[in-house]
Amino acid sequence: MKKHLLVSLALILSVVLVSKVPPLVNVSASNAPQINLEAEIQGLAHSDVKDNIPRRTDFVIELYHDNSQHLTPPEIRKIYDEAYSQQVRKKRIVRKFVGSAIAILIIVLSILAIAIWLSDKTGVPTLKRVSVNLPFGIGCIELEINRVEQIVAWSLYVELVTRIAIQPLKSDEGLLKEALTSLHSLFDTTRQILKEAGPVVGVSPQSVGGIAIAVLNQGIRPFLAKWHPALEDWESKCLSTTSNKQHEKNWDQEPQLRHELELLRHHLKQYADALAKIADVTF
């Protein structure tokens, strides 16, 4: 349908442009009872220009020097040269106009093609309805998903599942600081993905953008607000002779932080599963 519309618009535009092209004027005295010699010379000049024949003033003078209307060679030269020059100017104008018309036509068709392409990409027709269960008190949500939201969900999914914070962390593995830093970086990453996708992803609770923002504000932000300052305060007390890992193990709140981090990981896993479902990822 869109291709037919594009072709139709192109044809209409072509007809309009062609109708505007000024015709090559061929001066003649066809309406006169008898053509005069001046009109005949002018017609010859116009014909020469039309057929791309170089100016041949001397030949025309020789051709008409013995004429019944008593035109002198200088008069013949003037008639022919003026008519020839006038027709050359008109031909150049027509060529310039046609070139401009073709350029305009190409630009218009390009704009139409881009508009149709963008309508396919950003018109974002709804693909399907999806129901997902989300953590942090968000609950079950039904969404009408389009192609852009699928792509955004996939980007968020990849960023999430490759983070340290969503991977199981045994009591003797990893640093808590790295896990919290990884969680904090999700804010910048999510913000960038949503900005690049634009408003089509939405901010309502029933949109991918709204879900991503809710997870940050209702899940990750409170966790970081609680534990990030506490961990930094403990790190500031680390002695130069003690490793960072050992210093964390010596912290009396370390077991509780690991426990809550594991609970958060389960919630983020649920969020990742929801993103995978929205993105239509198959495992």
C-alpha positions in Angstrom: 0.0 0.0 0.0 2.8 2.4 0.9 4.7 1.6 -2.2 1.6 2.3 -4.4 1.2 5.6 -2.5 4.9 6.5 -3.2 4.5 5.7 -6.9 1.3 7.7 -7.2 2.8 10.7 -5.5 5.9 10.5 -7.7 3.7 10.4 -10.9 1.6 13.3 -9.7 4.7 15.4 -8.9 6.2 14.5 -12.3 3.1 15.7 -14.2 3.0 18.9 -12.2 6.7 19.6 -12.8 6.5 18.8 -16.5 3.5 21.0 -17.0 5.5 23.9 -15.6 8.4 23.5 -18.2 8.4 26.4 -20.6 8.2 25.2 -24.2 10.9 26.0 -26.8 9.3 28.8 -28.8 9.5 28.3 -32.5 8.7 31.7 -34.0 6.7 31.2 -37.2 4.2 33.1 -39.2 1.9 30.2 -39.7 -1.1 32.4 -38.8 -0.1 34.9 -41.4 -1.4 34.6 -44.9 2.1 34.4 -46.3 5.3 33.7 -44.3 7.8 36.6 -44.6 11.5 36.1 -45.0 12.3 37.4 -41.5 10.1 34.8 -39.9 11.7 32.1 -42.1 15.2 33.1 -41.0 14.1 33.1 -37.4 12.6 29.7 -37.8 15.8 28.4 -39.2 17.8 29.8 -36.3 15.4 28.1 -33.8 15.6 24.8 -35.7 19.4 25.0 -35.7 19.4 25.4 -31.9 16.9 22.6 -31.4 19.0 20.3 -33.5 22.2 21.4 -31.8 23.7 22.8 -35.1 26.4 25.3 -34.5 25.7 28.9 -35.4 26.0 29.2 -39.2 25.5 32.9 -39.9 27.6 33.1 -43.1 25.8 30.1 -44.6 22.4 31.8 -43.9 23.6 35.0 -45.5 24.8 33.1 -48.5 21.4 31.3 -48.6 19.3 34.4 -48.5 21.5 37.1 -50.0 19.5 37.2 -53.2 16.0 37.6 -51.8 12.8 39.1 -53.0 12.3 41.2 -49.9 15.5 43.1 -50.4 17.1 42.2 -47.0 20.8 43.1 -46.9 23.4 40.8 -45.6 23.8 42.8 -42.3 20.0 42.6 -41.8 20.0 38.9 -42.4 22.9 38.5 -40.0 21.1 40.5 -37.3 17.8 38.5 -37.7 19.5 35.1 -37.6 22.0 35.9 -34.8 19.4 37.5 -32.6 17.0 34.6 -33.1 19.7 32.1 -32.5 21.0 33.8 -29.3 17.4 34.1 -28.0 16.7 30.5 -28.6 20.0 29.4 -26.9 19.0 31.4 -23.8 15.6 29.8 -23.7 17.1 26.4 -24.2 19.5 27.0 -21.2 16.6 28.2 -19.1 14.6 25.1 -19.9 17.6 22.8 -19.1 18.1 24.6 -15.8 14.5 24.4 -15.0 14.3 20.7 -15.9 17.5 20.0 -13.9 16.0 21.8 -10.9 12.7 20.0 -11.3 14.5 16.6 -11.4 16.5 17.5 -8.3 13.3 18.6 -6.5 11.6 15.4 -7.5 14.5 13.3 -6.2 14.5 15.2 -2.9 10.7 14.8 -2.5 10.8 11.1 -3.3 13.7 10.7 -0.9 11.8 12.5 1.8 8.7 10.3 1.1 10.8 7.2 1.2 12.5 8.2 4.5 9.1 9.1 6.0 7.7 5.7 5.0 10.7 4.0 6.4 10.5 5.9 9.6 6.8 5.2 9.9 7.7 1.5 9.7 10.4 1.9 12.4 8.8 4.5 14.7 5.2 4.1 13.9 5.7 1.1 16.0 2.6 -1.0 15.5 1.6 -3.1 18.5 2.9 -6.6 18.1 1.2 -8.4 21.0 0.0 -8.2 24.6 2.3 -9.5 27.3 1.6 -10.2 30.9 4.6 -10.2 33.3 5.2 -10.5 37.1 7.5 -7.9 38.5 9.3 -7.6 41.9 9.5 -4.7 44.4 5.7 -4.5 44.9 5.0 -3.7 41.2 3.1 -6.9 40.7 1.5 -8.3 37.6 1.3 -6.0 34.6 -0.1 -6.3 31.1 1.6 -4.5 28.3 0.9 -3.9 24.6 4.4 -4.4 23.2 5.8 -2.9 20.0 9.0 -3.5 18.2 10.9 -0.6 19.8 9.9 -1.8 23.3 11.1 -5.3 22.5 14.5 -3.9 21.5 14.7 -1.7 24.6 13.7 -4.7 26.8 16.5 -6.8 25.2 19.1 -4.0 25.8 18.0 -3.8 29.4 18.1 -7.6 29.8 21.6 -7.9 28.4 22.9 -5.1 30.7 21.2 -6.7 33.7 22.2 -10.3 33.3 25.9 -9.4 32.7 26.2 -7.6 36.0 27.9 -9.0 39.0 25.0 -8.2 41.2 22.6 -10.6 39.5 25.1 -13.5 39.6 25.1 -15.9 42.7 27.7 -14.7 45.1 29.0 -17.2 47.6 30.1 -16.1 51.1 33.8 -16.5 50.2 33.6 -15.0 46.7 33.8 -11.5 45.3 33.7 -8.1 46.9 30.6 -6.4 48.2 31.9 -3.1 46.9 32.0 -4.4 43.3 28.5 -5.7 43.6 27.1 -2.3 44.8 29.1 -0.5 42.1 27.6 -2.8 39.5 24.1 -2.1 40.8 24.7 1.7 40.8 25.9 1.6 37.2 22.4 0.3 36.2 21.1 3.8 36.7 23.3 5.4 34.0 22.8 2.4 31.7 19.0 2.4 32.0 18.8 6.1 31.6 20.9 6.0 28.4 18.9 3.2 26.9 15.6 5.0 27.6 16.9 8.3 26.2 18.1 6.7 23.0 14.8 4.9 22.5 12.7 8.0 22.9 9.2 8.6 24.3 7.8 5.7 22.4 8.8 3.4 25.3 6.6 5.4 27.6 6.8 6.1 31.3 3.4 4.8 32.4 3.3 1.7 34.7 2.1 -0.3 31.6 5.2 0.4 29.5 8.8 -0.8 29.3 10.1 2.6 30.3 7.8 2.8 33.3 8.8 -0.7 34.4 12.5 0.1 34.2 12.1 3.3 36.2 10.0 1.6 38.8 12.6 -1.1 39.3 15.3 1.5 39.8 13.3 3.6 42.2 11.4 1.0 44.2 14.1 -1.7 44.2 17.7 -0.8 43.6 17.7 2.8 44.9 16.5 1.9 48.5 19.0 -0.9 48.7 21.9 1.3 47.7 20.7 4.2 49.9 20.9 1.8 52.9 24.1 -0.1 52.2 26.3 2.1 50.1 27.1 4.7 52.8 27.5 2.0 55.4 30.0 0.1 53.4 31.9 3.2 52.5 32.1 4.1 56.1 33.6 0.7 57.0 36.0 0.9 54.0 37.4 4.1 55.3 38.5 2.3 58.4 40.6 -0.3 56.5 44.2 -0.6 57.6 46.9 -0.6 54.9 48.0 -4.0 56.2 44.6 -5.5 55.6 43.3 -6.6 52.2 39.9 -5.2 51.0 38.4 -8.7 51.0 39.6 -9.4 54.5 38.4 -6.0 55.7 34.9 -6.7 54.4 34.9 -10.2 56.1 35.8 -8.4 59.4 32.7 -6.2 59.1 29.9 -7.3 61.5 27.3 -6.3 58.9 28.9 -8.2 56.1 26.7 -11.3 56.5 23.5 -9.2 56.6 24.5 -7.3 53.4 25.3 -10.5 51.6 21.9 -11.9 52.7 20.0 -8.9 51.5 22.1 -8.8 48.3 21.0 -12.4 47.6 17.3 -11.4 48.1 17.8 -8.5 45.7 19.4 -10.8 43.2 16.3 -13.0 43.2 14.2 -10.0 42.6 16.4 -8.8 39.8 16.3 -12.3 38.3 12.5 -12.0 38.2 12.9 -8.6 36.5 15.3 -10.1 34.0 12.8 -12.9 33.2 10.1 -10.3 32.6 12.4 -8.4 30.2 13.2 -11.6 28.4 9.5 -12.3 28.0 8.9 -8.8 26.7 11.8 -9.1 24.3 10.5 -12.4 23.1 13.8 -14.1 24.0 13.8 -17.9 23.8 16.1 -20.0 25.9 
